[in-house]
């Protein structure tokens, strides 16, 4: 008991491997719920956690306990979907005051980006895209509730985006771990690449929006 308590206290919340080694599959569900449903979870490593969990499911990582792929997928999906829905309900009840109370610069920047997504791309596309952007996926859910986005609309698209995000990253990690021996040697650059890729959907949409704006300006002239 004392050893388990000491390990829990020593865990690095910013390190996916440390979280998985300490809490296993249950930790995945908890982190997914906290990062997508509670504003205090904005700093948690959602992308790298999902990808690393997929690697561990492949069983090729040295000094890493093998995880069950079905259990990891279930924990990730349940945590992410339940968390987003909880964040939406909190935002609906607490309103804009919820974000106003926070002193975190990152949260306020995330809220601004979330509002931009909603304004530019509409509810459906913004809710899906937000899943792939750190901090924004934390803030958008309560923001959607505060803005009174219809519950059915939010639920449908957060489920679609949540499945795409969680299942996609876990299976990507599993596929890579299954095909490359000792892939953990390259874990840090791989995680960096995953974070960069997670920003691609928004970057692509921004480029499309700018091209569309230039085209409209050219037509108007």
N, CA, C and O of each residue as an XYZ file, in Angstrom:
884
protein
N       0.826     -1.206      0.000
C       0.000      0.000      0.000
C       0.861      1.256      0.000
O       0.603      2.197     -0.750
N       1.901      1.262      0.861
C       2.762      2.438      0.949
C       3.519      2.649     -0.343
O       3.724      3.780     -0.785
N       3.951      1.494     -0.970
C       4.685      1.586     -2.232
C       3.810      2.164     -3.330
O       4.273      2.992     -4.115
N       2.540      1.738     -3.399
C       1.601      2.241     -4.406
C       1.344      3.723     -4.215
O       1.281      4.479     -5.185
N       1.196      4.142     -2.956
C       0.952      5.556     -2.670
C       2.152      6.396     -3.070
O       2.000      7.490     -3.614
N       3.363      5.877     -2.797
C       4.575      6.611     -3.162
C       4.707      6.737     -4.665
O       5.123      7.780     -5.171
N       4.349      5.661     -5.397
C       4.425      5.684     -6.858
C       3.443      6.687     -7.430
O       3.759      7.387     -8.392
N       2.247      6.761     -6.845
C       1.237      7.699     -7.322
C       1.685      9.137     -7.112
O       1.428     10.009     -7.943
N       2.366      9.377     -5.976
C       2.836     10.724     -5.696
C       4.002     11.103     -6.596
O       4.204     12.281     -6.891
N       4.778     10.102     -7.037
C       5.964     10.367     -7.836
C       5.662     10.476     -9.328
O       6.550     10.822    -10.107
N       4.440     10.191     -9.736
C       4.102     10.188    -11.156
C       4.256     11.583    -11.755
O       3.937     12.590    -11.125
N       4.755     11.612    -12.991
C       4.881     12.869    -13.731
C       3.642     13.032    -14.600
O       3.478     12.305    -15.580
N       2.777     13.964    -14.261
C       1.507     14.139    -14.972
C       1.692     14.632    -16.401
O       0.766     14.551    -17.208
N       2.880     15.144    -16.723
C       3.137     15.642    -18.070
C       3.760     14.575    -18.971
O       3.944     14.789    -20.169
N       4.081     13.428    -18.378
C       4.740     12.365    -19.134
C       3.788     11.194    -19.332
O       3.349     10.579    -18.360
N       3.464     10.880    -20.598
C       2.511      9.817    -20.910
C       2.969      8.463    -20.394
O       2.170      7.697    -19.856
N       4.257      8.165    -20.557
C       4.778      6.864    -20.130
C       4.676      6.710    -18.618
O       4.359      5.628    -18.123
N       4.941      7.780    -17.887
C       4.850      7.747    -16.432
C       3.408      7.522    -15.977
O       3.156      6.757    -15.046
N       2.468      8.192    -16.639
C       1.050      8.027    -16.305
C       0.592      6.594    -16.546
O      -0.107      6.008    -15.719
N       0.991      6.037    -17.684
C       0.571      4.683    -18.026
C       1.216      3.648    -17.110
O       0.575      2.671    -16.723
N       2.485      3.865    -16.765
C       3.187      2.930    -15.883
C       2.574      2.916    -14.488
O       2.563      1.881    -13.822
N       2.064      4.064    -14.046
C       1.516      4.180    -12.694
C       0.055      3.761    -12.615
O      -0.335      3.029    -11.706
N      -0.758      4.224    -13.570
C      -2.203      4.016    -13.469
C      -2.789      3.041    -14.493
O      -3.922      2.587    -14.335
N      -2.027      2.720    -15.535
C      -2.514      1.767    -16.527
C      -3.735      2.267    -17.298
O      -3.869      3.458    -17.576
N      -4.622      1.325    -17.636
C      -5.787      1.631    -18.467
C      -6.737      2.607    -17.762
O      -7.321      3.477    -18.408
N      -6.891      2.465    -16.452
C      -7.774      3.364    -15.706
C      -7.290      4.804    -15.832
O      -8.093      5.731    -15.930
N      -5.969      4.982    -15.828
C      -5.407      6.320    -15.972
C      -5.771      6.962    -17.299
O      -5.934      8.179    -17.375
N      -5.901      6.151    -18.350
C      -6.276      6.682    -19.662
C      -7.667      7.302    -19.599
O      -7.876      8.419    -20.072
N      -8.608      6.581    -19.019
C      -9.978      7.085    -18.904
C     -10.042      8.362    -18.075
O     -10.748      9.309    -18.423
N      -9.287      8.374    -16.964
C      -9.290      9.543    -16.075
C      -8.692     10.762    -16.762
O      -9.244     11.859    -16.684
N      -7.562     10.569    -17.436
C      -6.900     11.689    -18.114
C      -7.769     12.216    -19.262
O      -7.903     13.427    -19.437
N      -8.356     11.307    -20.039
C      -9.234     11.734    -21.133
C     -10.412     12.549    -20.601
O     -10.784     13.571    -21.178
N     -10.987     12.090    -19.507
C     -12.129     12.798    -18.904
C     -11.708     14.178    -18.405
O     -12.390     15.171    -18.657
N     -10.574     14.233    -17.693
C     -10.122     15.495    -17.113
C      -9.727     16.497    -18.190
O     -10.038     17.684    -18.085
N      -9.030     16.011    -19.243
C      -8.543     16.941    -20.267
C      -9.678     17.491    -21.122
O      -9.610     18.632    -21.579
N     -10.712     16.699    -21.342
C     -11.801     17.152    -22.214
C     -13.014     17.672    -21.463
O     -13.895     18.289    -22.061
N     -13.071     17.427    -20.140
C     -14.258     17.836    -19.397
C     -14.043     18.854    -18.306
O     -14.979     19.552    -17.916
N     -12.815     18.953    -17.804
C     -12.530     19.851    -16.688
C     -11.446     20.843    -17.092
O     -10.406     20.444    -17.616
N     -11.672     22.094    -16.859
C     -10.709     23.123    -17.264
C      -9.339     22.926    -16.616
O      -8.319     23.323    -17.180
N      -9.317     22.315    -15.436
C      -8.043     22.115    -14.747
C      -7.176     21.074    -15.458
O      -5.994     20.944    -15.143
N      -7.744     20.334    -16.408
C      -6.990     19.290    -17.080
C      -6.366     19.705    -18.398
O      -5.937     18.851    -19.173
N      -6.308     21.013    -18.668
C      -5.828     21.487    -19.966
C      -4.369     21.125    -20.233
O      -3.960     21.043    -21.392
N      -3.570     20.906    -19.174
C      -2.130     20.658    -19.331
C      -1.809     19.187    -19.562
O      -0.659     18.857    -19.851
N      -2.773     18.305    -19.447
C      -2.510     16.871    -19.539
C      -2.163     16.454    -20.976
O      -2.675     17.038    -21.931
N      -1.299     15.451    -21.128
C      -0.785     15.063    -22.456
C      -1.704     14.093    -23.203
O      -1.358     12.922    -23.360
N      -2.849     14.552    -23.657
C      -3.819     13.669    -24.295
C      -3.312     12.963    -25.531
O      -3.428     11.742    -25.639
N      -2.743     13.720    -26.479
C      -2.263     13.127    -27.736
C      -1.186     12.080    -27.493
O      -1.286     10.953    -27.978
N      -0.158     12.455    -26.742
C       0.953     11.542    -26.504
C       0.522     10.343    -25.661
O       1.062      9.248    -25.821
N      -0.448     10.541    -24.765
C      -0.937      9.436    -23.939
C      -1.620      8.381    -24.805
O      -1.364      7.188    -24.640
N      -2.476      8.802    -25.715
C      -3.175      7.874    -26.597
C      -2.193      7.121    -27.485
O      -2.288      5.905    -27.651
N      -1.248      7.867    -28.052
C      -0.285      7.250    -28.960
C       0.614      6.262    -28.218
O       0.857      5.156    -28.701
N       1.105      6.660    -27.048
C       1.973      5.786    -26.253
C       1.231      4.539    -25.795
O       1.799      3.448    -25.760
N      -0.043      4.705    -25.442
C      -0.857      3.552    -25.048
C      -0.960      2.558    -26.201
O      -0.909      1.346    -25.992
N      -1.104      3.079    -27.419
C      -1.137      2.215    -28.591
C       0.161      1.452    -28.764
O       0.151      0.268    -29.100
N       1.287      2.132    -28.536
C       2.595      1.472    -28.610
C       2.696      0.322    -27.603
O       3.184     -0.760    -27.930
N       2.233      0.569    -26.384
C       2.312     -0.455    -25.344
C       1.412     -1.643    -25.659
O       1.698     -2.770    -25.255
N       0.330     -1.387    -26.378
C      -0.553     -2.490    -26.776
C       0.151     -3.444    -27.741
O      -0.158     -4.634    -27.785
N       1.095     -2.912    -28.507
C       1.828     -3.744    -29.467
C       2.816     -4.666    -28.771
O       3.216     -5.684    -29.335
N       3.214     -4.321    -27.554
C       4.097     -5.185    -26.777
C       5.541     -5.190    -27.223
O       6.280     -6.121    -26.902
N       5.962     -4.167    -27.959
C       7.347     -4.132    -28.448
C       8.199     -3.082    -27.738
O       9.364     -2.889    -28.085
N       7.627     -2.408    -26.755
C       8.360     -1.370    -26.028
C       9.104     -1.989    -24.851
O       8.500     -2.659    -24.013
N      10.405     -1.767    -24.786
C      11.194     -2.294    -23.675
C      10.817     -1.584    -22.380
O      10.529     -0.387    -22.370
N      10.825     -2.349    -21.282
C      10.500     -1.805    -19.947
C       9.102     -1.193    -19.925
O       8.845     -0.255    -19.171
N       8.207     -1.718    -20.745
C       6.837     -1.219    -20.746
C       5.870     -2.381    -20.684
O       5.957     -3.303    -21.495
N       4.938     -2.351    -19.722
C       3.963     -3.432    -19.592
C       3.014     -3.409    -20.781
O       2.549     -2.345    -21.189
N       2.730     -4.571    -21.331
C       1.830     -4.637    -22.469
C       0.399     -4.390    -22.018
O      -0.051     -4.968    -21.029
N      -0.317     -3.534    -22.737
C      -1.699     -3.212    -22.429
C      -2.619     -3.905    -23.421
O      -2.206     -4.254    -24.526
N      -3.859     -4.100    -23.022
C      -4.861     -4.720    -23.896
C      -5.429     -3.662    -24.838
O      -5.922     -2.631    -24.381
N      -5.365     -3.903    -26.144
C      -5.862     -2.934    -27.119
C      -7.351     -2.654    -26.948
O      -7.732     -1.483    -26.929
N      -8.221     -3.670    -26.820
C      -9.655     -3.378    -26.605
C      -9.907     -2.557    -25.341
O     -10.753     -1.663    -25.333
N      -9.154     -2.871    -24.255
C      -9.345     -2.133    -22.995
C      -8.899     -0.686    -23.139
O      -9.554      0.222    -22.627
N      -7.789     -0.467    -23.833
C      -7.289      0.898    -24.051
C      -8.271      1.701    -24.903
O      -8.568      2.854    -24.589
N      -8.764      1.106    -25.962
C      -9.726      1.797    -26.827
C     -10.997      2.141    -26.060
O     -11.526      3.245    -26.188
N     -11.486      1.191    -25.261
C     -12.705      1.437    -24.480
C     -12.496      2.558    -23.471
O     -13.341      3.442    -23.336
N     -11.362      2.521    -22.757
C     -11.074      3.544    -21.747
C     -10.931      4.919    -22.378
O     -11.439      5.909    -21.851
N     -10.231      4.978    -23.522
C     -10.007      6.258    -24.196
C     -11.323      6.848    -24.701
O     -11.591      8.035    -24.518
N     -12.130      6.019    -25.329
C     -13.407      6.498    -25.892
C     -14.355      6.936    -24.791
O     -14.935      8.020    -24.860
N     -14.516      6.094    -23.775
C     -15.446      6.426    -22.682
C     -15.014      7.705    -21.971
O     -15.837      8.584    -21.715
N     -13.727      7.808    -21.651
C     -13.235      8.992    -20.954
C     -13.398     10.260    -21.773
O     -13.830     11.289    -21.253
N     -13.049     10.189    -23.063
C     -13.112     11.379    -23.922
C     -14.547     11.817    -24.184
O     -14.843     13.011    -24.152
N     -15.439     10.871    -24.443
C     -16.835     11.229    -24.740
C     -17.570     11.713    -23.493
O     -18.315     12.693    -23.541
N     -17.353     11.017    -22.376
C     -17.996     11.431    -21.122
C     -17.459     12.782    -20.660
O     -18.213     13.615    -20.156
N     -16.150     12.996    -20.832
C     -15.546     14.255    -20.425
C     -16.088     15.437    -21.207
O     -16.418     16.472    -20.628
N     -16.180     15.283    -22.534
C     -16.697     16.371    -23.368
C     -18.140     16.702    -23.001
O     -18.517     17.873    -22.939
N     -18.940     15.674    -22.761
C     -20.340     15.905    -22.408
C     -20.465     16.592    -21.059
O     -21.314     17.461    -20.864
N     -19.597     16.186    -20.123
C     -19.583     16.821    -18.802
C     -19.177     18.285    -18.913
O     -19.780     19.148    -18.275
N     -18.145     18.572    -19.730
C     -17.711     19.955    -19.928
C     -18.822     20.816    -20.511
O     -19.011     21.965    -20.112
N     -19.546     20.246    -21.454
C     -20.679     20.970    -22.072
C     -21.744     21.315    -21.030
O     -22.244     22.440    -20.991
N     -22.084     20.342    -20.191
C     -23.119     20.566    -19.174
C     -22.660     21.586    -18.133
O     -23.453     22.409    -17.675
N     -21.376     21.532    -17.761
C     -20.833     22.514    -16.815
C     -20.922     23.915    -17.415
O     -21.334     24.861    -16.745
N     -20.529     24.039    -18.692
C     -20.590     25.338    -19.355
C     -22.004     25.859    -19.475
O     -22.244     27.060    -19.358
N     -22.935     24.961    -19.706
C     -24.335     25.372    -19.849
C     -24.892     25.924    -18.537
O     -25.700     26.852    -18.530
N     -24.444     25.336    -17.432
C     -24.949     25.776    -16.124
C     -24.167     26.971    -15.573
O     -24.749     27.912    -15.033
N     -22.853     26.918    -15.715
C     -22.026     27.971    -15.128
C     -21.900     29.190    -16.028
O     -21.693     30.303    -15.544
N     -22.024     28.983    -17.359
C     -21.953     30.104    -18.282
C     -20.562     30.673    -18.445
O     -19.591     30.065    -17.995
N     -20.446     31.830    -19.080
C     -19.150     32.468    -19.354
C     -18.330     32.763    -18.096
O     -17.108     32.890    -18.167
N     -18.993     32.870    -16.956
C     -18.283     33.184    -15.711
C     -17.259     32.112    -15.368
O     -16.286     32.377    -14.661
N     -17.482     30.894    -15.873
C     -16.570     29.790    -15.589
C     -15.160     30.089    -16.080
O     -14.188     29.880    -15.355
N     -15.050     30.578    -17.308
C     -13.744     30.909    -17.869
C     -13.201     32.217    -17.308
O     -11.991     32.382    -17.153
N     -14.103     33.142    -17.007
C     -13.684     34.446    -16.507
C     -12.945     34.333    -15.176
O     -12.096     35.168    -14.862
N     -13.265     33.310    -14.401
C     -12.637     33.136    -13.099
C     -11.201     32.628    -13.194
O     -10.414     32.792    -12.261
N     -10.869     32.019    -14.311
C      -9.536     31.438    -14.462
C      -8.493     32.511    -14.761
O      -8.756     33.455    -15.507
N      -7.299     32.357    -14.169
C      -6.197     33.288    -14.416
C      -5.171     32.715    -15.392
O      -4.141     33.332    -15.663
N      -5.471     31.531    -15.911
C      -4.528     30.868    -16.826
C      -4.530     31.534    -18.200
O      -5.566     31.626    -18.860
N      -3.351     31.994    -18.617
C      -3.215     32.623    -19.929
C      -3.506     31.627    -21.049
O      -4.117     31.978    -22.058
N      -3.063     30.377    -20.862
C      -3.288     29.352    -21.871
C      -4.773     29.077    -22.063
O      -5.233     28.893    -23.190
N      -5.514     29.049    -20.977
C      -6.951     28.797    -21.084
C      -7.655     29.909    -21.839
O      -8.529     29.649    -22.666
N      -7.279     31.145    -21.557
C      -7.907     32.279    -22.244
C      -7.521     32.307    -23.723
O      -8.339     32.656    -24.575
N      -6.279     31.939    -24.025
C      -5.870     31.852    -25.427
C      -6.636     30.725    -26.127
O      -7.050     30.856    -27.279
N      -6.814     29.623    -25.407
C      -7.574     28.507    -25.967
C      -9.022     28.877    -26.211
O      -9.614     28.469    -27.211
N      -9.600     29.656    -25.291
C     -10.985     30.099    -25.451
C     -11.128     30.993    -26.682
O     -12.107     30.892    -27.422
N     -10.145     31.867    -26.893
C     -10.181     32.750    -28.069
C     -10.104     31.937    -29.359
O     -10.814     32.231    -30.321
N      -9.250     30.923    -29.383
C      -9.121     30.079    -30.576
C     -10.381     29.252    -30.786
O     -10.794     29.023    -31.923
N     -10.994     28.802    -29.691
C     -12.229     28.028    -29.797
C     -13.355     28.876    -30.388
O     -14.127     28.403    -31.222
N     -13.439     30.126    -29.951
C     -14.452     31.037    -30.492
C     -14.224     31.302    -31.975
O     -15.174     31.397    -32.751
N     -12.944     31.420    -32.363
C     -12.618     31.623    -33.782
C     -13.050     30.426    -34.613
O     -13.596     30.582    -35.705
N     -12.802     29.228    -34.091
C     -13.217     28.015    -34.798
C     -14.724     27.980    -34.988
O     -15.213     27.661    -36.072
N     -15.459     28.307    -33.933
C     -16.920     28.284    -34.002
C     -17.450     29.316    -34.995
O     -18.399     29.049    -35.733
N     -16.835     30.489    -35.007
C     -17.283     31.545    -35.914
C     -16.955     31.228    -37.375
O     -17.771     31.468    -38.265
N     -15.758     30.689    -37.616
C     -15.309     30.450    -38.993
C     -15.926     29.215    -39.625
O     -16.315     29.233    -40.793
N     -16.016     28.134    -38.842
C     -16.354     26.853    -39.435
C     -17.705     26.288    -39.011
O     -18.108     25.227    -39.487
N     -18.399     26.980    -38.131
C     -19.688     26.462    -37.687
C     -19.533     25.409    -36.600
O     -18.424     24.965    -36.301
N     -20.650     25.020    -36.017
C     -20.619     24.125    -34.869
C     -20.002     22.765    -35.185
O     -19.102     22.312    -34.477
N     -20.476     22.116    -36.235
C     -20.058     20.745    -36.532
C     -18.550     20.641    -36.743
O     -17.872     19.876    -36.058
N     -18.035     21.408    -37.687
C     -16.619     21.312    -38.022
C     -15.736     21.769    -36.866
O     -14.681     21.179    -36.631
N     -16.140     22.797    -36.150
C     -15.340     23.310    -35.032
C     -15.235     22.290    -33.903
O     -14.165     22.121    -33.318
N     -16.332     21.611    -33.595
C     -16.337     20.631    -32.510
C     -15.416     19.458    -32.847
O     -14.709     18.950    -31.977
N     -15.427     19.030    -34.107
C     -14.556     17.927    -34.537
C     -13.098     18.365    -34.560
O     -12.233     17.661    -34.040
N     -12.816     19.517    -35.156
C     -11.438     20.011    -35.251
C     -10.817     20.254    -33.881
O      -9.627     20.006    -33.684
N     -11.612     20.734    -32.940
C     -11.092     21.060    -31.609
C     -10.490     19.850    -30.909
O      -9.588     19.997    -30.084
N     -10.975     18.665    -31.228
C     -10.445     17.450    -30.606
C      -8.945     17.290    -30.851
O      -8.246     16.681    -30.041
N      -8.455     17.822    -31.944
C      -7.066     17.606    -32.332
C      -6.134     18.742    -31.900
O      -4.944     18.720    -32.217
N      -6.665     19.729    -31.183
C      -5.853     20.872    -30.785
C      -5.765     20.951    -29.260
O      -6.777     21.180    -28.598
N      -4.563     20.763    -28.691
C      -4.409     20.853    -27.235
C      -4.938     22.168    -26.682
O      -4.849     23.200    -27.347
N      -5.479     22.141    -25.490
C      -6.094     23.262    -24.777
C      -7.441     23.635    -25.397
O      -8.432     23.778    -24.681
N      -7.486     23.792    -26.719
C      -8.754     24.135    -27.370
C      -9.788     23.049    -27.116
O     -10.958     23.357    -26.888
N      -9.375     21.768    -27.150
C     -10.334     20.691    -26.899
C     -10.823     20.695    -25.458
O     -11.879     20.138    -25.159
N     -10.063     21.321    -24.561
C     -10.491     21.445    -23.169
C     -11.517     22.557    -23.014
O     -12.502     22.416    -22.289
N     -11.271     23.662    -23.704
C     -12.086     24.860    -23.518
C     -13.369     24.841    -24.349
O     -14.394     25.365    -23.912
N     -13.323     24.247    -25.535
C     -14.470     24.347    -26.425
C     -15.737     23.716    -25.853
O     -16.836     24.219    -26.087
N     -15.597     22.626    -25.109
C     -16.781     21.936    -24.600
C     -17.610     22.788    -23.632
O     -18.816     22.930    -23.835
N     -16.996     23.364    -22.578
C     -17.788     24.262    -21.726
C     -18.216     25.527    -22.462
O     -19.269     26.093    -22.168
N     -17.397     25.975    -23.423
C     -17.752     27.153    -24.199
C     -18.994     26.882    -25.039
O     -19.861     27.746    -25.175
N     -19.076     25.683    -25.600
C     -20.247     25.303    -26.387
C     -21.507     25.316    -25.527
O     -22.577     25.723    -25.978
N     -21.363     24.865    -24.286
C     -22.506     24.894    -23.373
C     -22.894     26.309    -23.004
O     -24.079     26.636    -22.936
N     -21.895     27.153    -22.765
C     -22.158     28.549    -22.403
C     -22.825     29.309    -23.552
O     -23.620     30.219    -23.317
N     -22.500     28.933    -24.801
C     -23.073     29.591    -25.978
C     -24.418     28.975    -26.386
O     -25.015     29.365    -27.390
N     -24.877     28.011    -25.593
C     -26.173     27.353    -25.837
C     -26.268     26.686    -27.213
O     -27.313     26.732    -27.863
N     -25.163     26.065    -27.648
C     -25.226     25.242    -28.851
C     -26.166     24.081    -28.550
O     -26.034     23.456    -27.497
N     -27.107     23.772    -29.433
C     -28.088     22.710    -29.166
C     -27.440     21.410    -28.722
O     -26.451     20.973    -29.309
N     -27.995     20.790    -27.688
C     -27.425     19.585    -27.114
C     -27.251     18.453    -28.105
O     -26.231     17.765    -28.086
N     -28.241     18.248    -28.977
C     -28.164     17.156    -29.957
C     -27.023     17.388    -30.947
O     -26.299     16.464    -31.315
N     -26.883     18.638    -31.364
C     -25.816     18.980    -32.315
C     -24.460     18.741    -31.676
O     -23.584     18.114    -32.272
N     -24.293     19.244    -30.458
C     -23.014     19.086    -29.771
C     -22.692     17.614    -29.543
O     -21.577     17.170    -29.816
N     -23.668     16.858    -29.044
C     -23.429     15.450    -28.722
C     -23.027     14.648    -29.957
O     -22.083     13.859    -29.909
N     -23.738     14.847    -31.051
C     -23.443     14.095    -32.268
C     -22.016     14.351    -32.742
O     -21.282     13.410    -33.045
N     -21.622     15.624    -32.808
C     -20.313     15.961    -33.372
C     -19.176     15.729    -32.402
O     -18.057     15.446    -32.829
N     -19.433     15.842    -31.091
C     -18.362     15.547    -30.148
C     -18.096     14.044    -30.126
O     -16.956     13.625    -29.928
N     -19.125     13.235    -30.324
C     -18.931     11.785    -30.409
C     -18.137     11.431    -31.671
O     -17.209     10.624    -31.625
N     -18.514     12.045    -32.797
C     -17.805     11.792    -34.059
C     -16.333     12.191    -33.942
O     -15.444     11.419    -34.301
N     -16.083     13.399    -33.438
C     -14.705     13.870    -33.277
C     -13.943     13.076    -32.244
O     -12.761     12.789    -32.429
N     -14.612     12.711    -31.144
C     -13.963     11.951    -30.086
C     -13.529     10.567    -30.547
O     -12.441     10.107    -30.199
N     -14.372      9.906    -31.325
C     -14.022      8.586    -31.853
C     -12.853      8.687    -32.828
O     -11.928      7.875    -32.788
N     -12.902      9.681    -33.695
C     -11.836      9.867    -34.679
C     -10.499     10.131    -34.002
O      -9.471      9.585    -34.400
N     -10.524     10.967    -32.982
C      -9.295     11.352    -32.266
C      -8.716     10.194    -31.456
O      -7.550      9.838    -31.625
N      -9.528      9.608    -30.578
C      -9.027      8.570    -29.681
C      -8.643      7.290    -30.432
O      -7.525      6.793    -30.293
N      -9.566      6.772    -31.215
C      -9.308      5.518    -31.931
C      -8.168      5.695    -32.935
O      -7.320      4.815    -33.085
N      -8.158      6.842    -33.623
C      -7.120      7.092    -34.617
C      -5.725      7.102    -34.021
O      -4.817      6.472    -34.563
N      -5.540      7.815    -32.903
C      -4.206      7.906    -32.299
C      -3.764      6.594    -31.657
O      -2.596      6.218    -31.756
N      -4.686      5.900    -31.002
C      -4.329      4.610    -30.388
C      -3.919      3.600    -31.463
O      -2.908      2.911    -31.323
N      -4.706      3.519    -32.528
C      -4.393      2.566    -33.598
C      -3.115      2.956    -34.343
O      -2.386      2.085    -34.820
N      -2.841      4.255    -34.446
C      -1.595      4.700    -35.083
C      -0.395      4.246    -34.260
O       0.596      3.765    -34.809
N      -0.489      4.401    -32.939
C       0.584      3.932    -32.065
C       0.739      2.424    -32.127
O       1.858      1.911    -32.149
N      -0.378      1.713    -32.156
C      -0.339      0.247    -32.221
C       0.292     -0.230    -33.528
O       1.111     -1.149    -33.530
N      -0.093      0.399    -34.634
C       0.438      0.011    -35.943
C       1.946      0.253    -36.013
O       2.693     -0.577    -36.531
N       2.383      1.397    -35.489
C       3.809      1.713    -35.523
C       4.592      0.786    -34.610
O       5.671      0.313    -34.968
N       4.043      0.527    -33.423
C       4.716     -0.356    -32.484
C       4.814     -1.776    -32.991
O       5.775     -2.482    -32.683
N       3.827     -2.207    -33.771
C       3.819     -3.561    -34.311
C       4.795     -3.734    -35.464
O       5.248     -4.846    -35.737
N       5.119     -2.639    -36.141
C       5.949     -2.732    -37.337
C       7.417     -2.360    -37.122
O       8.275     -2.749    -37.915
N       7.716     -1.605    -36.047
C       9.096     -1.156    -35.801
C       9.586     -1.664    -34.446
O       9.053     -1.257    -33.414
N      10.595     -2.549    -34.425
C      11.136     -3.050    -33.153
C      11.799     -1.913    -32.353
O      12.403     -1.004    -32.923
N      11.671     -1.990    -31.033
C      12.288     -0.992    -30.135
C      11.935      0.437    -30.537
O      12.782      1.330    -30.525
N      10.669      0.631    -30.891
C      10.239      1.950    -31.351
C      10.348      2.998    -30.249
O      10.391      4.195    -30.533
N      10.392      2.549    -28.978
C      10.473      3.506    -27.871
C      11.762      4.322    -27.899
O      11.850      5.368    -27.256
N      12.768      3.843    -28.645
C      14.018      4.597    -28.799
C      13.766      5.941    -29.465
O      14.478      6.916    -29.224
N      12.745      5.972    -30.302
C      12.418      7.187    -31.056
C      11.161      7.870    -30.521
O      10.523      8.653    -31.224
N      10.810      7.563    -29.261
C       9.529      8.008    -28.722
C       9.384      9.533    -28.684
O       8.345     10.066    -29.073
N      10.429     10.238    -28.213
C      10.325     11.696    -28.094
C      10.073     12.389    -29.434
O       9.144     13.190    -29.536
N      10.887     12.100    -30.479
C      10.587     12.741    -31.762
C       9.244     12.320    -32.338
O       8.587     13.108    -33.018
N       8.824     11.077    -32.071
C       7.525     10.611    -32.568
C       6.398     11.387    -31.903
O       5.451     11.811    -32.566
N       6.503     11.572    -30.586
C       5.477     12.340    -29.864
C       5.417     13.772    -30.381
O       4.337     14.339    -30.550
N       6.611     14.358    -30.634
C       6.637     15.713    -31.198
C       5.948     15.771    -32.543
O       5.247     16.735    -32.849
N       6.148     14.731    -33.353
C       5.503     14.665    -34.662
C       3.991     14.536    -34.519
O       3.234     15.142    -35.278
N       3.556     13.739    -33.539
C       2.121     13.558    -33.314
C       1.466     14.876    -32.917
O       0.376     15.198    -33.391
N       2.128     15.638    -32.050
C       1.593     16.941    -31.642
C       1.492     17.873    -32.847
O       0.515     18.606    -33.000
N       2.532     17.833    -33.710
C       2.502     18.672    -34.911
C       1.365     18.259    -35.839
O       0.670     19.106    -36.400
N       1.182     16.949    -35.994
C       0.110     16.446    -36.853
C      -1.257     16.824    -36.299
O      -2.197     17.073    -37.055
N      -1.362     16.865    -34.961
C      -2.644     17.210    -34.349
C      -3.070     18.631    -34.679
O      -4.252     18.968    -34.597
N      -2.101     19.466    -35.052
C      -2.415     20.852    -35.405
C      -2.734     21.011    -36.888
O      -3.183     22.076    -37.312
N      -2.506     19.966    -37.678
C      -2.712     20.059    -39.125
C      -4.146     20.387    -39.538
O      -4.336     21.233    -40.412
N      -5.178     19.746    -38.939
C      -6.543     20.059    -39.375
C      -6.881     21.540    -39.314
O      -7.478     22.089    -40.240
N      -6.494     22.181    -38.219
C      -6.779     23.606    -38.083
C      -5.940     24.419    -39.072
O      -6.437     25.368    -39.678
N      -4.658     24.044    -39.234
C      -3.789     24.755    -40.177
C      -4.352     24.677    -41.597
O      -4.348     25.670    -42.325
N      -4.836     23.496    -41.987
C      -5.421     23.316    -43.320
C      -6.658     24.180    -43.497
O      -6.856     24.801    -44.540
N      -7.494     24.209    -42.452
C      -8.721     25.014    -42.532
C      -8.408     26.504    -42.611
O      -9.094     27.254    -43.305
N      -7.367     26.925    -41.896
C      -6.968     28.342    -41.938
C      -6.481     28.710    -43.333
O      -6.826     29.769    -43.858
N      -5.670     27.825    -43.937
C      -5.176     28.067    -45.302
C      -6.326     28.135    -46.299
O      -6.348     28.996    -47.179
N      -7.273     27.227    -46.154
C      -8.436     27.230    -47.048
C      -9.241     28.507    -46.893
O      -9.720     29.084    -47.869
N      -9.380     28.943    -45.627
C     -10.141     30.162    -45.370
C      -9.461     31.373    -45.988
O     -10.123     32.238    -46.562
N      -8.125     31.434    -45.869
C      -7.383     32.567    -46.435
C      -7.445     32.566    -47.955
O      -7.591     33.614    -48.584
N      -7.333     31.372    -48.538
C      -7.424     31.280    -49.999
C      -8.806     31.684    -50.486
O      -8.962     32.343    -51.514
N      -9.822     31.259    -49.699
C     -11.186     31.644    -50.057
C     -11.392     33.137    -49.964
O     -12.079     33.731    -50.795
N     -10.782     33.763    -48.924
C     -10.898     35.213    -48.773
C     -10.203     35.954    -49.893
O     -10.724     36.949    -50.396
N      -9.005     35.472    -50.300
C      -8.284     36.106    -51.412
C      -9.062     35.971    -52.720
O      -9.099     36.896    -53.532
N      -9.685     34.801    -52.910
C     -10.458     34.577    -54.121
C     -11.654     35.521    -54.195
O     -11.968     36.067    -55.252
N     -12.324     35.703    -53.035
C     -13.471     36.600    -52.993
C     -13.044     38.042    -53.233
O     -13.735     38.791    -53.924
N     -11.903     38.434    -52.661
C     -11.403     39.795    -52.869
C     -11.049     40.024    -54.345
O     -11.317     41.087    -54.906
N     -10.436     38.991    -54.961
C     -10.078     39.111    -56.369
C     -11.295     39.213    -57.260
O     -11.296     39.952    -58.245
N     -12.336     38.466    -56.910
C     -13.592     38.508    -57.669
C     -14.263     39.871    -57.545
O     -14.797     40.427    -58.505
N     -14.208     40.392    -56.289
C     -14.840     41.690    -56.041
C     -14.161     42.809    -56.814
O     -14.808     43.767    -57.235
N     -12.818     42.678    -57.002
C     -12.098     43.703    -57.725
C     -12.345     43.581    -59.220
O     -11.814     44.370    -60.001
